[in-house]
Amino acid sequence: MPILKTSNVLTAMIAKLRVSDGALFYAVAGASLECGATFPKAGGPVFTLFQRDDCHLCDQALAVLAQARVADLDSVFIDEDTALEARYGLRVPVLRDAQGRELDWPFDVAAVDAWIR
């Protein structure tokens, strides 16, 4: 996973843990609150990236979000959802936060940082 190799935030060891029902979980050990890492909130991801399959702009957006160290990110592909297609169409990639604010492409690390704060 290239994001983990280049991340200074995730310097912690990642271990795979199996529980009795066979579900696979990932545990991050060694991270502290001072390291700048953000952890998932109860209730789901904080950010959603709306994108398409085989979209080079979406790939670029994911790279920017990795550089900006955006955590709690979920990807939603709009290709086979008529409602999302009607809403986002040619706007993808679009980043949305938990409050419903949206940031349209193009954006860079500085724009993402300013938008988040």
Residue pairs with C-beta under 8 A, 6 or more apart in sequence:
3 66
4 10
4 14
6 66
7 66
7 69
9 31
9 35
9 36
9 37
9 69
10 28
10 31
10 37
11 30
11 31
11 35
12 28
12 29
12 30
12 31
13 28
13 29
13 30
14 26
14 27
14 28
14 29
15 26
15 27
15 29
16 24
16 25
16 26
17 24
17 25
17 26
17 27
18 24
18 25
19 25
28 37
31 37
36 69
37 71
38 46
38 71
38 72
39 71
39 72
40 46
40 71
40 72
41 72
41 98
44 74
45 72
45 73
45 74
45 98
46 71
46 72
46 73
46 97
46 98
47 65
47 70
47 72
47 73
47 74
47 95
47 96
47 97
47 98
48 73
48 74
48 75
48 76
48 95
48 96
49 58
49 61
49 62
49 65
49 73
49 74
49 75
49 76
49 93
49 94
49 95
49 96
50 76
50 78
50 84
50 88
50 91
50 92
50 93
50 94
50 95
50 96
51 58
51 61
51 62
51 75
51 76
51 77
51 78
51 92
51 93
52 58
52 77
52 78
52 79
52 92
53 77
53 79
55 92
55 93
57 92
57 93
57 105
57 106
58 92
58 93
61 93
61 95
61 105
61 107
62 75
62 93
64 107
64 108
64 109
64 112
65 73
65 95
65 112
67 109
68 109
68 112
68 113
68 116
70 95
70 112
70 116
76 84
78 84
78 85
78 87
78 88
78 92
79 85
88 94
91 104
91 105
92 105
93 105
94 102
94 103
94 104
94 105
95 102
95 103
95 107
95 112
95 115
96 102
96 103
97 116
101 115
103 111
103 112
103 115
107 115
